[in-house]
Amino acid sequence: MGESKSHSDPEMKGWLLKWTNYLKGYQRRWFVLSNGTLSYYRKPIKLCYYNKLCNFSKRRHHSCTGNQAEMSHTCRGTISLQGALIHTEDSCMFVISNGATHTFHIKASSEVERQKWVTALELAKAKAIRAIESEEEEEDFEGGASKCELSSVMKELTNRLEYIQTCNDLINKHGNILQRSLTELESIDSATEVSAKIKTINERATLFRISSNAMINACSEYLTLAQTQGRKWQKALLYERSQKLRLEEMVEQLATQHSFLEQAAKDHRLPKNAISSAPSDDEEGAEFYECEELVASSESSKLPLNISCSNREVTHCKQESGSKRVRRTAVPNKPYYPLNLWSIMKNCIGKELSKIPMPVNFSEPLSMLQRLTEDYEYSYILDHAATLKDDLEQLAYVAAFTVSSYSTTSNRTGKPFNPLLGETYECDRMDDLGWRALSEQVSHHPPMVAQHCEGRKWKCWQEFTMASKFRGKYLQVVPLGIAHLEFDSGNHYTWRKVTTTVHNIIVGKLWVDQHGDMDIINSKTGHVCHLHYVAYSYFNRDVQRKVTGRVLDEKDVVHWIIRGTWDSKIEIAPVTNVEGVSPGSVEQKKGPFKLAWERNEPLPDSDKFYNFTLLACQLNEMEPGVAPTDSRNRPDQRYMEEGQWDKANQIKIKLEEKQRAARRKREATAEEASAEGRPYQQYEPIWFKRETDPQSGNITHVFTGEYWKCKSAGDWSMCPNIF
């Protein structure tokens, strides 16, 4: 049974059944919910409970003793609720997952008990999210004081404030009792009863006086401590402000000099007639322009979009032409808006990418939902792989497909729009490209996209969430979700995306690097492909943006070799001496390499419209019949595409505030339901449902298939009003 506690004790604790493994099944464990974290133990934790009327210093002493007793027990597992997904499976079971490594399958003794825990967990999650946001807003206030000292002072102030609140409650309580006694005294006629009542009144007046004195002393102590610490913090804050201003001036001077040198070098390389017609930068030396203005077009292959199969080693690779609809081949050119980049970026260091309030000047007119749909630009690779009888060769082509999804990132550095909760994007290209996809923003904390795409002989789905940090010089994005691909033959592949790093955020030309290891696993056969994305290095004489890989069978024997670059092409070659080769050996003889994927030739003048590919130009094209929550209907994104950036920024702020207001309303409803003991229905995606992945055991979002039915019927009544 779970029980709620006061602020100083765990928010919830009690016995629950936790799934361990198939041998032991569910085992009884002691769970403790505290400070936005759920932990479990084999035995209950002994905690010190305090008397609220005890001396304040004595209370602090007992708190330390209680903490020592708690630390003497071994924690068997912990999961942070800040980015966790909480999902109920039946009347007694619920699941908690952080979407990556930890998942708790828990069973309560009854439906009421389960609902108590789920409600408490949701409230703790909301509180943890608010705490994180509050910390980020006040990061600059830490000043020169150490984190340990600041934490100690804040804890002391919090404890004293709680004690003041306790005294206030006691004053109200004893004051009301005393008032009732005085009222009753007026109606008593008997002298004996009056005497007894006066005695009672004196006792209650004494209690009221004691409570009042305790309140006065507590307020005095709190005020003294706050004034002392306030003076210290004021000095530290002034010092840090001066240091920050000095650092900003130094970095801005450095950036200005760097930009001036870049322009001088560029002018030196240009012909004289080009130099004379170039605009002067003298008046704009202190300005840094949006990311993509600094990015040069990268080298790319010279291959047209629709080519005949004779030009490739891949069979059945020709993109189908003859679509009934004529689609656009470009978007409006990107306008030129100078912007002081440093004035914005200096306040973003150390923050999550999804929480940085960026103007559209640093974006491209596509949402993250649309960017993820670009993964299927080279879907013909999957169409060809579906026809192969050799599972190992099929895996080699799947590897080429995963690499192709990074091809546009070499010169596409604009930030996609963060989708609003409930925002969707459909891309139905079944008639010409042979696939259709649907994406939905299914979670806001943490930001998560669920996507489902189906081709003629394959289907692919993924959850995309990420950990990201901006460190001043570079931005690093680590994808956390898992991608799935299943062919009609039954082969099921899974993989995780590699790390993306954007360099030269403040000064210099922006450039993107993909690096890390990727394992593509066939869960049906046990085959695996190891891909290695080589990190860019100024000292490496080898080809940059290089990708190498090997396809191994279930016995760890190499059958295919993979080589190439993630921004150009991938080639594969069979191993010809498989027999007699030791597992994992790299001394194989290879057959001739053949082309598995090559990047399409960029569109003419694509550098003028965000370096978009042909597919990217068509993603945001208006289309009748889509859901009202579709990214095409997002007004700020549409205004940006049309070049009205000021209006786009204004609407972007309004949409984000509307989303925050909706979140606060949900949190208030959850708190109200918890206070009244009612169950609370947490936010549910519209077109995806939460289920347990049978392979990983983690909570995942599965496409229901209802979207296409609703589109056929023209029924969008389920869609929320987010725009």
N, C-alpha and C positions, 0 to 999 in steps of 0.2 A: 504494500500500500504506500502511496506517496503522500507526503505532507508538505505544506508550504511553510516557509520560514520568514523571519524578519530580514532586514537589510543586511545585518552582519552575519547571518547564517545562510546556508544554501537555499536557493529559491525553491527547490524541490528535491526530495530524496525518497528512496524506498526500494523495495524488492521488485525486480522484474525478471522475466525469462529472456535470455539472450541466446541466439543461435550461435553455436561454436563450430561444429563440423558434422559430417554425416555419421560419424561414429558415436558421438556423444549427444548430438541433437541440441535441444534447448537446455540451458543450464541456468540455475538461479544465481543472479548477481545483484549486488547492491549498487544502485545508480544514484549519482549526485549531480544535480543541475545547479551551477553556480557561475556567475560572472560571464555568461554567454558561452559556457563550455559544459558539455555533458561527459562525465567520467564514470567508470564503473570499477568496482572492487569485488573481491570474493567475500569480504566481511564488512559489516557496517563500520563507519568511521565514528570515533568517539569525539564529540565536540563539546566545548565549554559553553553552556547557556548562562546568560547573565540576568541578574535582577536589574530592571531598569531604574530602580531607586537607589542602587548602590553608588558608592563614591566613584567619580569619573576616572580618577587615576587608578583605582582598584580595578575598574572595568577594563582599562587598557592592559593591565598586568594579566588579567584572566584571558584576554584576547590572545596574547602571545602564547600563554600556556596551551590554549586550545589549538592554536596553529601547530605547535610542536607535536601535540597528540595526533593531529590529522596527518602530519608528514610521516609519522611512524608507520602508516599503512601504505602498501604498495598499490599504485594505480595500475590496472590491467589494460586500460585503453582510454583515449580521450578524443573527442571530436569537437571542433569549433563550430558554433552555430551561425557565425557571421555569413558564410557562403554555403550553408548546408541546405539540402532539399529534404523536406519532411513529408512523408507519404504514408497514408493509411491503406492497408491491404484488406482487412476484414474487420469484424466487430472488436477483435482483441489485439490484432497485430498492426505494427507500424514500423516504418523503415526510415533511418536517418543516414544520409550520404553526403559527403562533401564533393562528390562528382569526380574524385580522383583515386584516392587510395583507401579511404576508410568508409565502411558501410556497416551499420548496426541493424540487424534484424531482431526486433524486440516483440515480446508477447506480454500483454498485461493480463491480470486475473479476471477482468470484466470490461465491458464496453465503457462503463462510467470511468473506470480507472484509466483506460487507454485515452479517453477524451481529456481527462485532467492533465495527463502528461503531454499530449499533443498541443493543447492550449498553452501550457506553461512553456513548452519548447518554442512555439511560434512567438510568444511574447518576449522570451529571452533572445530570440533571433532578431526581432525588431529593435530591442534595446541595444544589442551588440552593434547593429548597423548604425543606429543613431550615435552611439559612442564613437565608432570609427570616424563617422563624418564630422563629429564635433572635434575629434583630435586633429583631423586634417585641416579644419578651419583655423585651429589655434596652434598650428605647428610652429609658427614664427614666434610665439610667446615664450617658448622654452628658454630663450636667451642663453646666458652663460651658466645658469645653474645646472647642476648635474641632474640627470633624470632620476637618480635614486633619491636625491635630496628633495626634488620637486614632488615625487611620488609620496614621500614621507610626510611632507607638509600638507599636501592635499588630503591624505588619509586622516591626518590629525584634525584638519578643519572640518572634514566630513563627519568624523566621529563627534566633534563638539557640536556641530549643527544638528545631528541626530539627537544628541542629549538635550539640546535646547527645545527641539520638537517634542521630546518626551515630557519635559517640564511644562511646556505649553499645554499639552494634552491633560496633564495632571491638574494644572491650574483651572482649566475649563471644567474638568470633572468635579473637583472639590468646590469650585465656585458655584456650579449649578446645584450641588447638594446643599451647600450653605444657604443659597437663596431659597430653596424649597423649605428648609428648616425654619428660616425667618418668616416665610409666608404662613407656615403651619402654626407658628407661635402666636400670630395675631388672632387666630380663631380659637385658641384654648382659653377656657374660663377657669378651670380648676387650678388652684395654687400649687397643688402637688404635681400636676402634669406640667405646669409652667416651670417649676424648679427642675424637673427631669429634662425638660426640653432645653432649658438654658444650658444645662450641663452638656447635653449633646451638641448644642450650637458651639459652645466653647471648644469642644474636642475637634469639631469640623473646622472651626476658625483657625485652630492651631495647625491642622493639616494644610489649610489654604495658605497660612503664613509661611510654613516650611517650604511648600511648593514655590511660593513667590520668591522667597529668599534664594532657593536653588536656581530659579530662573534668572534672577538678578546676577548671581555669581557666575552662572554659565555664560550669560551675555557679556559680562565684563571680561571673562577669560577669552572668549571668542574674539571680542573687539581688540583686545591687547595683541593677541596672536596675529590677527588679520592686519593690524596696523604695522606691526613689526615686519611681517613678511611682505606687505605691500610696498614698504620703502625699499626693501632689498630687491624686489622684482622690478620696481620702477628704475632703479639704477642699472640693473642687468638689461632691462629692455632698452634704455637709452644707449647703453654701450653697444648692444647688438644692432640697433638701428644704424648707428654711425658706422659700424663695421660693414653692414650690408650695403649702405650707400657707397662706401669706399670701394667695395668689391664690384658693385654694379658699374661704377665709373671706369674701373680698370678693364672689366670685360667688354664694356661698350666701346672703349677706346681701341682695344685689341680687335674687336669685330670690325670697327670702322677702318682701321689700318689694313686688315685682311681683305675687306671688300675693295678698298682702293688699289691694293696690289694686284688683286685678281683682274680688276678692270684695266689696269695699266698693262698687265701681261696680255690681256685679250686685245687691247688696242694695238699693241706692238705686233701681234700676229696678223691683224687685219690689213688689207690694202689701204693706201692713202685715201682713195675716194670713199671707202667705207668708213674710215675714221672721221672724215670731215662731216659726214651725214649722221653720225651717231649722236644721240642726245648726251648732254653733259650730265655728269653725276656729282658736280661740285656742290649743288644744293641739297643733294639727297644722300650724302656720305654716311649719315648716321642712321639710315633706314635699312632694314633687312626685309627682303621681299618674301612672299609666300614660297613654301617649299619647292613647288614644281618649277618656279622661275629659275631656280639655280641648277636644275637637273638637265644635263645634256642627253640627247637621244642616244641610247645604247646601240651597239651593233646588233644586228638581227639578221636572220636568214632571209634569202631572197626567194621565198616560195609563195606562190599565190594561195588564196584561201581555198578555192575549189580547183583541185588538180586531178589529173587522171591517175589511175592506179599504176600506169606504166612508169610514172616518175617516182614511185615509192616502192620499197620492199614490202609494204603492208598491202594485203589484198582486202577487197571490200571496203576500202578506206574513203572512197569518193563521197563528199557531202552531197546529199540529194538537193538538186535544184528543182525549180518548178513550183515553188511555194506560191499559193494563190495571192498572198499578200505581198505588196512591195514595201519593204522596210527601209528606214533611213540609213544612210552610210556615214553620217557625221552628226555632231551636236554643235550648238552655237559656240563660237570661239570664246576662249577664256578672256575676260576683260583684264585690264591692267590696273590694279589697285595697290599703290605703295602702302606698306604696313610696317610699323615698328615691331618686329618680331620679338625682340628682347623684352619689351615692356610687358608682353604676355607670358612668354616662356619662363621668365625668372620666378614666377609664382607657382610654377607647376613641377618644380624639381622634387622628386621622391614620391609623386602621387601616382595612383592608378590611371592608366590611359583613359579608361571609360569615365572617370570622374573629373577630367580636365575640361573646363568650360571653354571650348575653342570656338572662335568665330568661323564662319564658312570660308573665310579667306585661306584657311589651311586645309580645306576639304576638297573633295571632288563631288560632283552632283550624282552620287550613287550612295546607297546605304550599305551597311555591312551585309545585309541579306542579299543584295544584288552582287556584291563582290564575291560572296561565297558561291553564287550561281555561276560565276565565271569559271569555276573549277571544271565545268563540263564543256568548255570551248573545244577541246579535242576529244570529244566523246567517240569519234570514229575509232579510236584505239580500243575502247571497250567493245564496240560492235565487232571489230576484227577478233579480239580476244575471245569473244563468245563463240566463235566458229571453230576454235582450235580444239583438237582432241588431246593434245599433250598438255597436262596440267602444269608442268614446270615451265613450258614455253608461255602458257597463258599467264603465269605469275610474272614472267619477265615483262610482258606487255602491260600488265597492271602496274608494275613498278614505273614504267615509262609514263603511264597516265598520271600517277601521283606526282612525278617530277614536272609534268606539263602545267600543273596548276600554279606553279611559281613563275612562269615565263613572263607574265606582265609586270611583276614586281620590280624588275631591274630599272625601269624608268617611270613607274607609277608610284609616286611618293605622297600623293594627296591622301588625307585621312578620310575614310568613308564616314558617313553620318551614323551616329549611334542610334540603332532602332529604338523606338518607344515600346513599352510593354504592350504586347498584343498586336504590334505591327506585323504585317505579312508581306510576302512577295511571291507571286506566281510567275513562272516562265514556261509557257506551253509552246514548245517548238517541235512537237511530235510530227507535224506535217513536213518540215524541211530538214530538221537535224535529228529527228528520231528520239526525242526525249522530252519530258516535262517535269518540272520541279516546283516544290512549294517549300517556303521557309517561313518560320514564325519566331518572334522574340518571345520565349516562353518564361523567362525569368529576368528580373531587374537587378536583384542582389542574390547571387552574382549574375552579371550580364551573360545570358546564354541564348544561343540560337539553335533551334531544331530544324533540320532540313531533310526532305525526302525527295529523291529523284528516281524516275523509272524510265528505262529505255525499252527497246523491243525484246531484248533477250537478257536484260540485267536490271537490277535496281540497286540504288546506293542511298545510304542515309548516314547522317552524322549529327553529333552535338558539338557545337563550337563554343567553347568558353576559354578564357585565357587569363594568365597572370602577366601584368605589364608594369614596367616602371620607367619613368623618365629620369635620367641621371645628369642632365645638362648637356653633355657632349653627344650622348646617344640615347636611343629609345629601344628597349628590348621587349619583345612579345614572345611569351612561351605558351603555345596552345596546349590545352588540357583535355579536350574532348577526344573521342574515338570515332573514326570513320569506318563504315561498313560497306562492303560491296558483295553482292550475291548474284551469281549467274543462274540461268535456268537449269544448268547441269547440276546445281547443288553446291558448287564450290563457293565458300564463304571466306572473304578476306577482311582483315582488320588492320588498321595502322593509326599512328599518331603523327601529326605534322611536326616539322622541325622548328627550331627557334629562328625568329626573324629579328634582325637588328638594323635600325635606321641610324646611320652615322651622320656627323656634322650637322646637328640640329641647330646650333647657334650660328656658327661661321662655316664658310666653305660650301662646296656643292654637296647637296644631299645624295647619299647613295645607300642602297639596301643590300644586305647580305643574308643569305640563308645558310645555316650551319647546324651540324649535329647529326645524330644517327636516327634512322627510321627502319623499323622492322615491320615487314608486311607478312602476315601469317595467314595461311590457309588452314582454318580450323578443321576442315573435313579430312585433309590428307596429312597434315603435319608439316607440309612444305613451308619454307620461310625464305624471304628475300631480305638480305641485309644491305641497306643503302647508307652510304656515308657522304654527307654534304661537307666538302672541305671549306673551312673558314677562310675568308679572304686574308691575305698577308702581303704586305709590301715587300717582304724579303723572299717570297716564294717565286721561283722562276717558272714554275709549272703554269698550266692554264688556270686562270681564275674562274671562280664559280663552278668548280669541278664537282662532279658526282661520280662515285664508283659504287659498284655493287656486285653481289653474287647471289644466285638462286641455288638453294640447297634442298635436298630431299629429306625425308624423315630420318635418314641415317647420317645426316650431316655431310653428304657428298655433294660437291659442287657440280651443277649441270649447265648453268648459263652464267656468262660474264656480262656486266653492264658498265658502260662508260659514257661520258658526255658532260654537258654543262646544263644547268637548270634554266638558263636564259636562251638556249640555242637549239640543242638537239640531244637525243639519246640513241645510242647504238647498242645492240645486243649480239652476242656470239655464243654458239653452243660449245660445250666442252666435249672434245672428241675421244678422250681417253678415260672415260668414267670407270671402266673395269680396272680393278687392281689399284685404284688410287685411294690412299688413306683418307678417312673423314677429315674435312676441314683443310685439306691440302690446297696450296695455292700454285703448285707446280703442274698445272693442267695444260694440255694442248688445246688450242682453240681453233674453231672453224672460222670462216670469214664473218666479219661484222656486217650486220644489216641494220638499216634505219628503222627504228621503232617509232620515233616521233621527231618532228622538226617544227620549229616555230614559224607561224605565218608571217608573211611580210607585213610591216606596219603600213597603215593607211597614209596616203599623201597628206602632208601638213598636219599629221596627228599631234605634233608637238604644240600646235596652237589650240587643240581642244583636249588637254589633260593626258595626252599620249594614249587615248582610248583605242582599243582594237575595234574591229567591226562589230563583234558581239557586244562589247561594252557600250557602244553607241546606241544599240537597239534595246538595251535592258530597261532604260527609263522612258522609252517611247510609250505614249499614252495608248491604252488598249481598252476597248469596251468590254464590259461584263466582269471586270475584276472586282474583288472585294473592296469595300470602302476603306479598309485598313491597309490596302496595298501601298507599297512605298511610292508608286507612281503618283498617288494622290496626296503625298506629303507636300504641303505648300512651301515650306522653307527650302526644301530640296529643289522643287520646281522653279522657284524664283531664282535660285542660284544658277541653275542650268540656263535660264533666260538672261543671265547677266545682271539681275537686280539684287546685288549682294547686300546692300543696306537694308532693304526690305526683308531679305532672307534672314539676316541676323536678328531683326526685330521679331519676326514670327518664330524663329528658333527658340528665343528666350521664352516666349509665351507658351509654346508647346512643352518645353521642359518644366516650366512652373506648373502647368496643368497636370503633368505626370506626377510631380512631387505632391501636389494637392490630393490627387487620387490615392497615392501611397499613404499619406497622413490619415486620410479618411478610413482606409482599410485597417491601419494600425489602431485608430480610435475605436473602430467597431470591434476589433479583436479584444482590446482591453475591456471594453464594456461587456462583451460576452463572457470574458473570464471572470469579471467581478460578479456577474449574475449567475455564474455556473452553467451557462449555456454553451453548447458546441458551436464552434466557429468554422465556417467553410472558407478555407484558404483559397488564394487565387489559383484558378485552373486554366491552362491553355485552351484555346478554342479548337484547334485542329489536331492536336497531339495529346496523348495521355501518358501519364507516368506508369512505367512498368519496370520490373526487375530484369536486367539483362541476364539471360541464362548462362552466358559465357563468363562475364566478369563479376556478376553478383551486384553490380552497381545499379542505382536508379537511372533509367534512361527514358527519353521521350519517344514514343512510337506513333507514327502517322495513323490516324483513324480511317483515312480514305473518304471522309465525309465532305471534304472541301469541293472535290470535283462534282459530287452529287448536288451540293447546294448551288454551285455555279450553273449547272445545267438547268436547275429549277429557278434560278434567279432569286434565291432566298438567302439574304444576308442578315436576317434578324438576329443571329447569334453574335454578330460583330459589335464590339464596343465602340464608343465614340472617342477616338484618341486624337483626331486632327481638328 
